C-alpha cells in the first residue's frame, strides 16, 4: 500500500499510516507533469487545497481513494472519480465546531464593532466613547442559516445559546429535523426578508453559484450582517460590493472568495464594513488535528475494508452498490 499526501498535514494523521506500516510521502510540488509521475502508482491520496484534475488522475493506475482534508471537494474532479470507481472521502465530522465558532466570532465582531472601541482606548481617547457608533445585541435577533448539515447545526446551537431566533433554509433537510433542533423551517424569500444575520453553509455547484446576488439584496434588511465561511461564488462578489457601498446591508464577513487568494487590491479591501479572513475558519489547532487523523483514517479504513469506515464520509459510495 502506498499513500501520497498532497500538502502538509498535522503529524497526528501521518501516525495513522506509520503505526500500520503503510508507506506514505508528502508532495508539495503540484505541477501536473510532476504529479503524473509521483502519483502513478499510489493506492490513495490525501489532499488539502491543491487541484487534482482528470489529466493527472488518468495517470493514477492504482488509485482507489482520494481523501479530502476538509469537507469541500471542488478542487477534485469528482466526476472522473465516480466514472472510474475511485472513492472520494471528506472529513465530515472534524470541522463543524471550529467553523461555527468562526461564524459567531464574525457576528460578534461586526455587531459590537470591537475594533473601534479597541482603537479608541489605544489612541488615548477613552473619554470619547460616546462618539462611537451604535452597537447592538444578538439577543432576540433573527438569524437565517442557509444549509443545515453538521456545521449549520453546530452554529444553530450557539445562536440558540444567545437567545436568537434561528431560521433554517435547506430543501434537503426534513422539517422534523429542523424543528427538533429548536429552529424554524423557512423558505428563501421569507428568510432573506426577516434576517438580521445570515450564515452560508452549502457546497458550491451549478445550483448554488450566485445564490445571493443583486435581486436577493433587494429583499434584505439594511441592518443585515452576512457571513460566508462555505465557498466563494455562492455570494456574488459584485452584488455584495454594491450592497456594502450603497448601505443596502450593515456589513459582511467573508472567509472565502471567488478566487483564492483574492486579487491584489481587491475592491473589498477598501471597504470598512467588511471583515475578511484567509479561508482559515477550520484551521484551529484542534480542528487541524482532527481533519488530519480523519482524512488518513478514511484512506486506511477504505483500503483495508475496516468496519471503522465512516460511510457518511464517502461522497460517491453509490458506485459500490
DOLUMMAR-129288 format. One line per field, with one value per residue (C-alpha): x, y, z negated; residue in one letter; residue number from 0. Coordinates in Angstrom, 3 decimals. Layout:
# DOLUMMAR-129288
X = c(X,...)
Y = c(Y,...)
Z = c(Z,...)
aa = c(a,...)
i = c(NUM,...)
//
This chain:
# DOLUMMAR-129288
X = c(0.000,1.337,-0.205,0.574,-0.188,-0.635,0.266,1.351,-0.951,-0.660,1.667,-1.150,-2.571,0.712,0.818,-2.301,-0.195,3.098,1.600,0.206,3.494,1.950,4.302,3.420,5.105,4.375,4.126,4.420,5.161,1.775,2.992,0.835,3.793,5.440,2.184,1.563,4.847,4.661,1.043,1.251,1.407,-0.300,-3.292,-4.616,-4.246,-4.828,-5.296,-5.650,-6.181,-4.224,-6.125,-6.463,-7.900,-8.741,-5.479,-3.481,-5.966,-5.834,-2.186,-3.028,-3.402,-3.601,-5.687,-8.635,-9.487,-8.945,-9.497,-10.050,-8.566,-11.816,-15.430,-15.383,-14.204,-14.466,-10.672,-11.008,-12.601,-15.343,-16.977,-13.776,-13.537,-17.118,-16.816,-13.654,-14.867,-12.463,-13.835,-13.919,-13.918,-14.250,-13.581,-17.241,-17.041,-13.959,-14.536,-18.084,-17.207,-14.317,-16.303,-19.358,-17.171,-15.628,-19.096,-20.023,-16.758,-17.662,-21.216,-19.960,-17.101,-19.331,-22.220,-20.163,-17.678,-14.981,-12.176,-13.435,-13.562,-10.100,-8.677,-10.321,-8.711,-5.272,-5.273,-5.847,-9.447,-11.165,-13.469,-14.768,-16.675,-19.962,-18.772,-18.659,-21.398,-24.261,-23.608,-26.149,-27.160,-27.615,-30.467,-33.806,-32.397,-33.346,-30.580,-31.027,-28.816,-28.646,-27.610,-28.260,-25.576,-23.161,-21.786,-25.191,-26.466,-23.456,-23.997,-27.688,-26.793,-24.571,-27.128,-29.800,-27.385,-27.529,-31.361,-31.516,-34.468,-32.950,-34.468,-33.214,-33.393,-32.397,-34.656,-32.744,-33.316,-36.641,-38.948,-38.947,-35.167,-35.042,-37.847,-36.330,-33.176,-35.175,-35.212,-37.918,-38.129,-38.406,-38.318,-35.549,-37.533,-39.063,-35.731,-33.960,-36.670,-36.622,-32.934,-30.765,-27.936,-27.293,-24.682,-23.971,-23.255,-23.721,-21.408,-20.598,-22.191,-24.269,-27.379,-25.740,-23.464,-24.674,-27.287,-27.223,-26.889,-28.418,-32.079,-31.549,-30.026,-33.191,-35.046,-32.741,-32.836,-30.399,-29.136,-28.233,-24.878,-23.989,-21.283,-19.905,-17.492,-18.571,-17.317,-16.653,-19.097,-22.201,-22.471,-21.913,-18.996,-20.037,-23.518,-22.106,-19.770,-22.697,-24.765,-21.940,-21.222,-24.902,-25.569,-28.192,-26.846,-24.926,-21.799,-20.364,-17.781,-16.030,-13.673,-13.924,-13.591,-14.453,-10.711,-8.276,-6.183,-8.202,-6.604,-4.241,-6.132,-9.471,-12.317,-13.345,-10.071,-11.201,-14.496,-14.783,-17.932,-16.475,-14.382,-12.072,-10.189,-7.970,-10.137,-8.956,-12.232,-11.450,-7.757,-7.757,-5.116,-7.766,-9.519,-6.304,-5.508,-8.977,-9.016,-5.565,-6.485,-9.883,-8.522,-5.873,-8.248,-10.660,-7.909,-6.728,-10.210,-11.355,-8.311,-8.436,-12.238,-12.329,-15.572,-14.460,-15.120,-17.461,-19.596,-21.080,-17.657,-17.645,-19.201,-19.632,-20.309,-23.184,-20.773,-20.041,-23.700)
Y = c(0.000,3.426,6.782,10.296,13.370,16.491,19.361,19.461,17.941,17.600,14.727,13.020,11.967,10.536,8.411,6.615,5.297,4.913,2.800,0.476,0.311,1.947,3.769,7.463,10.583,14.284,16.163,19.954,20.428,20.471,20.806,18.463,16.737,16.098,14.881,12.457,10.747,10.829,9.649,6.981,4.004,5.228,3.439,6.506,10.291,12.675,16.187,19.639,22.627,21.642,20.793,17.248,17.147,14.329,14.778,13.869,11.321,9.418,8.621,7.127,3.498,2.041,4.751,3.577,6.562,10.323,11.736,15.478,17.216,19.174,18.975,20.786,18.850,21.327,21.071,17.408,16.082,14.119,13.065,11.345,9.558,8.297,7.215,5.264,3.703,5.682,6.671,10.301,10.975,14.083,14.812,15.284,15.173,17.300,20.962,21.814,23.263,25.430,26.872,27.538,29.384,31.416,32.498,33.553,35.499,37.385,38.001,39.447,41.454,43.119,43.649,45.102,46.995,45.870,47.215,50.785,50.543,48.991,51.749,54.418,53.217,52.643,56.110,57.735,58.729,56.687,59.574,59.875,56.583,58.426,59.270,55.604,54.458,52.350,48.698,46.051,42.745,39.361,38.702,38.038,38.812,36.664,34.527,32.653,29.587,28.517,24.861,22.664,19.996,19.451,23.000,24.627,22.559,23.447,27.124,26.829,25.542,28.554,31.023,29.485,29.956,33.696,33.531,34.306,33.263,30.620,30.095,27.480,27.221,23.803,21.970,18.721,18.521,17.460,19.856,17.471,17.548,21.353,21.828,19.131,21.241,24.181,26.072,27.079,25.950,28.877,29.499,31.505,34.663,34.986,34.171,36.920,39.413,38.850,38.055,40.258,37.755,35.220,32.467,30.295,26.548,24.862,23.479,25.425,23.918,24.980,25.362,27.366,29.662,33.279,32.013,35.504,38.202,41.564,40.558,38.959,42.160,43.968,41.835,42.129,44.473,47.372,46.100,42.652,41.102,38.459,35.817,33.227,30.545,27.962,28.679,31.788,32.240,31.389,35.117,37.177,39.444,42.274,42.307,42.196,45.097,47.092,46.293,47.365,50.594,51.596,50.524,48.020,45.866,46.648,44.573,41.240,38.692,36.518,33.622,32.530,34.222,33.539,33.396,32.404,34.190,37.266,39.577,42.284,45.467,43.667,46.227,44.646,45.818,49.456,48.914,49.470,47.381,44.017,41.596,39.269,36.136,33.862,30.713,29.605,29.120,25.414,25.805,25.853,23.516,21.137,21.002,20.536,17.530,16.046,16.625,15.118,11.973,11.642,12.174,9.495,7.132,7.384,6.064,3.350,2.063,2.090,0.233,-2.346,-2.811,-1.846,-1.863,1.561,3.110,6.088,5.651,9.121,10.482,8.745,11.163,8.735,5.479,4.691,3.241,0.385,-0.663)
Z = c(0.000,0.967,-0.003,1.226,-0.889,1.247,-1.081,-4.718,-7.317,-11.084,-12.130,-14.045,-10.678,-9.458,-12.611,-11.323,-8.418,-10.237,-13.043,-10.399,-8.434,-5.367,-3.023,-2.732,-1.447,-1.129,2.172,2.303,5.989,7.716,11.289,13.400,15.043,11.683,10.142,13.008,12.166,8.374,8.216,10.906,8.518,5.334,3.813,2.030,1.953,-0.928,0.473,-1.032,1.285,4.411,7.595,8.861,12.382,14.783,16.693,13.593,12.297,15.600,14.831,11.426,12.420,8.885,7.260,5.163,2.953,2.713,-0.767,-1.197,-4.236,-4.689,-3.542,-0.187,2.869,5.739,6.191,7.240,10.440,8.700,11.981,13.094,9.741,9.909,13.526,12.717,9.465,7.289,3.884,2.739,-1.007,-3.150,-6.824,-7.613,-11.416,-12.018,-11.277,-12.341,-15.757,-14.540,-11.624,-13.790,-16.296,-13.454,-12.330,-15.855,-16.084,-12.906,-14.125,-17.406,-15.913,-13.337,-15.783,-18.646,-16.410,-18.809,-16.618,-17.015,-20.817,-20.886,-18.685,-20.831,-24.037,-22.498,-20.949,-24.338,-23.625,-26.336,-27.283,-23.711,-23.945,-23.449,-19.946,-18.932,-16.524,-17.833,-18.519,-19.365,-20.958,-19.317,-21.752,-20.022,-16.567,-13.553,-12.100,-8.815,-8.420,-4.779,-4.717,-7.754,-7.722,-10.599,-10.548,-10.256,-13.171,-15.347,-14.528,-15.429,-18.902,-19.511,-18.200,-20.433,-23.323,-22.604,-22.587,-18.869,-16.695,-14.427,-10.977,-8.513,-4.743,-3.454,-0.986,-1.566,-5.327,-6.835,-8.628,-11.595,-11.992,-11.818,-14.331,-16.512,-16.786,-18.139,-14.819,-12.354,-8.725,-6.305,-2.565,-0.924,-0.194,-3.645,-5.272,-3.345,-4.258,-8.040,-8.665,-10.838,-10.309,-7.554,-7.505,-4.451,-4.809,-1.433,1.273,4.430,7.526,10.530,8.359,5.551,7.569,7.115,4.661,3.167,5.815,6.794,6.564,3.154,1.753,2.820,0.260,-2.747,-5.728,-5.918,-9.278,-7.841,-8.752,-6.141,-6.712,-4.286,-5.507,-2.901,0.623,2.661,5.532,3.509,2.841,5.991,5.091,7.407,5.887,2.354,3.063,4.416,1.313,-1.001,0.869,1.038,-2.589,-1.468,-4.327,-7.505,-6.926,-5.830,-6.909,-4.326,-4.909,-1.256,2.135,5.769,6.486,3.767,2.893,3.900,6.428,5.225,4.344,4.380,4.086,0.764,-0.785,-0.630,-2.453,-6.197,-6.619,-5.630,-7.700,-5.761,-6.824,-4.681,-4.412,-7.830,-9.708,-10.130,-10.881,-14.657,-16.065,-17.377,-14.036,-12.048,-14.202,-13.742,-9.972,-9.577,-11.506,-9.822,-6.299,-6.794,-8.603,-5.673,-3.390,-5.760,-6.594,-2.979,-1.679,-4.470,-4.348,-8.007,-9.971,-11.241,-7.820,-8.161,-5.057,-5.528,-4.632,-1.235,1.248,4.141,2.275,4.669,7.246,4.844,4.614)
aa = c(x,x,x,x,x,x,x,x,x,x,x,x,x,x,x,x,x,x,x,x,x,x,x,x,x,x,x,x,x,x,x,x,x,x,x,x,x,x,x,x,x,x,x,x,x,x,x,x,x,x,x,x,x,x,x,x,x,x,x,x,x,x,x,x,x,x,x,x,x,x,x,x,x,x,x,x,x,x,x,x,x,x,x,x,x,x,x,x,x,x,x,x,x,x,x,x,x,x,x,x,x,x,x,x,x,x,x,x,x,x,x,x,x,x,x,x,x,x,x,x,x,x,x,x,x,x,x,x,x,x,x,x,x,x,x,x,x,x,x,x,x,x,x,x,x,x,x,x,x,x,x,x,x,x,x,x,x,x,x,x,x,x,x,x,x,x,x,x,x,x,x,x,x,x,x,x,x,x,x,x,x,x,x,x,x,x,x,x,x,x,x,x,x,x,x,x,x,x,x,x,x,x,x,x,x,x,x,x,x,x,x,x,x,x,x,x,x,x,x,x,x,x,x,x,x,x,x,x,x,x,x,x,x,x,x,x,x,x,x,x,x,x,x,x,x,x,x,x,x,x,x,x,x,x,x,x,x,x,x,x,x,x,x,x,x,x,x,x,x,x,x,x,x,x,x,x,x,x,x,x,x,x,x,x,x,x,x,x,x,x,x,x,x,x,x,x,x,x,x,x,x,x,x,x,x,x,x,x,x,x,x,x,x,x,x,x,x,x,x,x,x)
i = c(0,1,2,3,4,5,6,7,8,9,10,11,12,13,14,15,16,17,18,19,20,21,22,23,24,25,26,27,28,29,30,31,32,33,34,35,36,37,38,39,40,41,42,43,44,45,46,47,48,49,50,51,52,53,54,55,56,57,58,59,60,61,62,63,64,65,66,67,68,69,70,71,72,73,74,75,76,77,78,79,80,81,82,83,84,85,86,87,88,89,90,91,92,93,94,95,96,97,98,99,100,101,102,103,104,105,106,107,108,109,110,111,112,113,114,115,116,117,118,119,120,121,122,123,124,125,126,127,128,129,130,131,132,133,134,135,136,137,138,139,140,141,142,143,144,145,146,147,148,149,150,151,152,153,154,155,156,157,158,159,160,161,162,163,164,165,166,167,168,169,170,171,172,173,174,175,176,177,178,179,180,181,182,183,184,185,186,187,188,189,190,191,192,193,194,195,196,197,198,199,200,201,202,203,204,205,206,207,208,209,210,211,212,213,214,215,216,217,218,219,220,221,222,223,224,225,226,227,228,229,230,231,232,233,234,235,236,237,238,239,240,241,242,243,244,245,246,247,248,249,250,251,252,253,254,255,256,257,258,259,260,261,262,263,264,265,266,267,268,269,270,271,272,273,274,275,276,277,278,279,280,281,282,283,284,285,286,287,288,289,290,291,292,293,294,295,296,297,298,299,300,301,302,303,304,305,306,307,308,309,310,311,312,313,314,315,316,317,318,319,320)
//
